[in-house]
């Protein structure tokens, strides 16, 4: 079994991309980054969102929470633990 600390990429990239597409109207990477910055104060850019979606950048728990909030989805959905994106 591989340790989660040696795995490459992240588990939420595809769901971040899907969450942007599900948003009405769909969000661009830049719009998502700005929304996260406005609500959390985190320094997030379009490039960071792109790298997350491509699995080139790991996501820390605080970032995951802010991404979920900005997309109006649950953290559990972002990491693939549930098929229901709704926040509870």
C-alpha positions in Angstrom: 0.0 0.0 0.0 1.4 3.4 -1.0 1.6 6.1 1.7 -0.6 9.1 1.0 2.4 11.3 1.7 4.4 9.9 -1.3 1.6 10.0 -3.8 1.8 12.5 -6.6 -0.9 14.9 -7.5 -4.1 15.4 -5.5 -7.5 13.8 -5.2 -9.6 16.8 -5.8 -8.4 18.2 -9.2 -11.1 16.6 -11.4 -13.8 17.6 -8.9 -12.6 21.2 -8.8 -12.9 21.4 -12.6 -16.3 19.7 -12.5 -17.5 22.0 -9.7 -16.5 25.1 -11.8 -18.5 23.6 -14.8 -21.6 22.9 -12.6 -21.7 26.4 -11.3 -24.3 28.6 -12.9 -23.0 30.2 -14.9 -19.8 28.1 -15.1 -16.8 29.7 -13.4 -13.5 30.3 -15.1 -10.3 29.4 -13.2 -9.7 33.1 -12.7 -13.2 33.7 -11.4 -12.8 30.9 -8.9 -9.5 32.2 -7.7 -10.9 35.7 -7.2 -13.9 34.3 -5.3 -11.6 32.4 -3.0 -9.5 35.5 -2.4 -12.5 37.6 -1.6 -14.0 35.1 0.8 -10.9 33.9 2.5 -8.0 36.2 1.9 -5.9 33.3 0.6 -3.5 34.2 -2.1 -5.0 32.1 -4.9 -4.4 32.7 -8.6 -5.6 31.2 -11.9 -2.3 29.4 -12.2 -2.8 27.8 -8.8 -6.3 26.6 -9.7 -4.9 25.2 -13.0 -2.1 23.3 -11.3 -4.6 21.9 -8.7 -6.9 20.7 -11.6 -4.0 19.1 -13.4 -2.9 17.3 -10.2 0.4 19.3 -10.2 -0.2 20.9 -6.8 -1.3 19.5 -3.5 -4.1 21.2 -1.6 -3.9 21.8 2.1 -7.0 21.5 4.3 -7.7 25.2 4.5 -7.5 25.6 0.8 -9.9 22.6 0.3 -12.4 24.2 2.7 -12.2 27.5 0.8 -12.5 25.9 -2.6 -15.6 23.9 -1.4 -17.1 27.0 0.0 -16.5 29.0 -3.2 -18.0 26.2 -5.4 -20.9 25.6 -2.9 -20.0 21.9 -2.6 -18.9 19.7 0.3 -15.3 18.9 1.0 -16.3 15.3 1.0 -17.5 15.6 -2.6 -14.3 17.4 -3.7 -12.2 14.5 -2.5 -14.5 11.8 -4.0 -16.0 10.4 -0.7 -19.5 11.1 -2.0 -21.3 11.4 -5.3 -23.6 14.2 -3.9 -22.0 17.6 -4.3 -24.5 19.4 -2.0 -23.1 21.0 1.1 -24.8 19.8 4.3 
